[in-house]
Amino acid sequence: MKAVYQHQTVDILVKEGILSRLLEHLDPHRRYFIITDQIVHHFYHDYLDQIQNHDVFIMMSGEEQKNMDSILQICKEMLTKNYDRSDCIIALGGGVVIDTAGFVASIYKRGIDYINIPTSLMAQVDSSIGGKVGINYLGYKNQLGSFYHPLKILIDPLVLSTLNKQEMTSGMCEVMKYAILFDCDMYDALLHHQYQLMELIRKCVLYKVEVTTTDERDVGKRQLLNFGHTIGHAIEAKYQLPHGISIAYGMYYESRRQDVLDLLLSYGLDFSISFDGLEEYILKDKKRIKDQIMQVKILDIGKAILVEGDIHDYFTE
């Protein structure tokens, strides 16, 4: 599959066993700087040994590592090892690694190639696709970043076997978002837990590619993908919950729909939790323009529209 953007065509491959045959997808004449985290490196360091000319930077694991200190440490390491614009970054990890490595690629030497190899379900269906890269700042989500697309995205569903239950649930919440927005049949399959994971991943990738290639800069239809993110990012920042689970709570609190609630409850989300004090974080939402923000309204499962509204509407929910 190819995703064609204004300045970049991205090759996307969804196939079991990609990581074990990594050399088939890399240029043997290039030098690679691999960015990963401790957990992912523990599971997959043997696969990286396939690459002859490479270095590895191992981040600490966790959302708190998506910060400017990490960016500067990585850039320093690349400069020390004399990486130049003919070289390439490989991002091997979940959303934190993908976002961080992509941001480094966008600024190092004014931009170099990078390849995404997402290892979480969340990253495979969402953060590895579409070119949004960036970091958190001063405790607020994704305040610094840019649009910068990878050269390739290599998605291997076999790596999901190492994820724990919470990580899988977090990723499934992102899959649910696509179903609620675009696909009533997918919603029914998810509600009744009757699906094939590979097929879900392929469908989500196709939806993400279709939306982001038609609205690369997030000024129109792509904003539908922000469903749940205003309240969800606030929950994630204050309560340190996983991204997908935070967004799932946001999807319900922004829609107040019973069918959305039913789906989330079927995957074990706990709605006895009370989330207080989110106003400060909501007001820092990067999508806010003065007091206005584009809101996603679910008309029915599989049918959503954008409506401009006041950001203070979220305080009365």
Secondary structure as GFF3:
##gff-version 3
##sequence-region A 1 317
A	DSSP	beta_strand	2	4	.	.	.	ID=ss1
A	DSSP	beta_strand	9	14	.	.	.	ID=ss2
A	DSSP	three_ten_helix	19	25	.	.	.	ID=ss3
A	DSSP	beta_strand	32	37	.	.	.	ID=ss4
A	DSSP	alpha_helix	38	48	.	.	.	ID=ss5
A	DSSP	beta_strand	54	59	.	.	.	ID=ss6
A	DSSP	three_ten_helix	63	65	.	.	.	ID=ss7
A	DSSP	alpha_helix	68	80	.	.	.	ID=ss8
A	DSSP	beta_strand	88	93	.	.	.	ID=ss9
A	DSSP	alpha_helix	95	107	.	.	.	ID=ss10
A	DSSP	three_ten_helix	108	110	.	.	.	ID=ss11
A	DSSP	beta_strand	113	118	.	.	.	ID=ss12
A	DSSP	alpha_helix	121	122	.	.	.	ID=ss13
A	DSSP	pi_helix	123	127	.	.	.	ID=ss14
A	DSSP	beta_strand	132	137	.	.	.	ID=ss15
A	DSSP	beta_strand	140	147	.	.	.	ID=ss16
A	DSSP	beta_strand	152	155	.	.	.	ID=ss17
A	DSSP	three_ten_helix	157	162	.	.	.	ID=ss18
A	DSSP	alpha_helix	165	182	.	.	.	ID=ss19
A	DSSP	alpha_helix	184	191	.	.	.	ID=ss20
A	DSSP	alpha_helix	197	214	.	.	.	ID=ss21
A	DSSP	three_ten_helix	221	226	.	.	.	ID=ss22
A	DSSP	alpha_helix	229	239	.	.	.	ID=ss23
A	DSSP	alpha_helix	243	255	.	.	.	ID=ss24
A	DSSP	alpha_helix	258	265	.	.	.	ID=ss25
A	DSSP	alpha_helix	279	283	.	.	.	ID=ss26
A	DSSP	beta_strand	292	300	.	.	.	ID=ss27
A	DSSP	beta_strand	303	310	.	.	.	ID=ss28
A	DSSP	three_ten_helix	311	316	.	.	.	ID=ss29
###
